[in-house]
Structures are given as C-alpha cells and as structure tokens.
Amino acid sequence: MNLRVETRNPRENLAVIALGGEVDVYTSPRVKQEIVNLLNAGTTKLVVDLTGVEYLDSTGLGVLIGALKRARERDGDLKLVCDNLRILRIFEITGLTKIFDIYRNESEAVEKL
C-alpha cells in the first residue's frame, strides 16, 4: 500500500500528478480523489506521470479511464507519461493505448496540452 502522489501546476489550467509506488485497489481512491479535486477546482488539463509506478492493477486503470472521461466532459484532456515497459505492456494488453495518449517524458505530454 505504498503510494506517493505529488501534484504541481506548471501553468494555468494544467496539473501534473506524479505517482510513485503501487496504484491498486487500496491506493486508487487517493489518486481518484486528487484528480476529482483538481477537476472540481477548474483544472481540466491533466498529465499523470506513471514513471515512478511499480505496480498498476485494474482498479488503477479504472481510475485513469474515469479521469480521462471526466476531463473530456469539461473540454479538457488527460495525457499519461510512462517509460516503464512493464506498465506500458498493461496498457497494450488491455487495448488502452488506443484510448490514452502515452508519452515517454513529461515535457512531451505537457507540450500536447
């Protein structure tokens, strides 16, 4: 149940949420709440940085899918940053690479928002 969540706002209406550790059934509610709080505060452009994530389960995937949907409902978007091949493989196997824009580093993701 080890999860680190660090959020910063590099520019107006944009938040970068850096996650580290495990995103699973126990820790996903914390991630979801952070994202919901940002969206409710008016931030509609989100970058979720998964480079520090060691484990991601289906609950974590569900939170990310829900966050993407909520952001787009507010005319925003969500981009992912991931360079971990094991985590990327999860997105490939589930077909979520067709839904999410996934970048190798934060600057590429931020540039696209």
Secondary structure, 3 states (H helix, E strand, C coil): CCEEEEEEEEECCEEEEEEEEEECCCCHHHHHHHHHHHHHCCCCEEEEEEEEEEEECHHHHHHHHHHHHHHHHCCCEEEEECCCHHHHHHHHHHCHHHCCEEECCHHHHHHCC
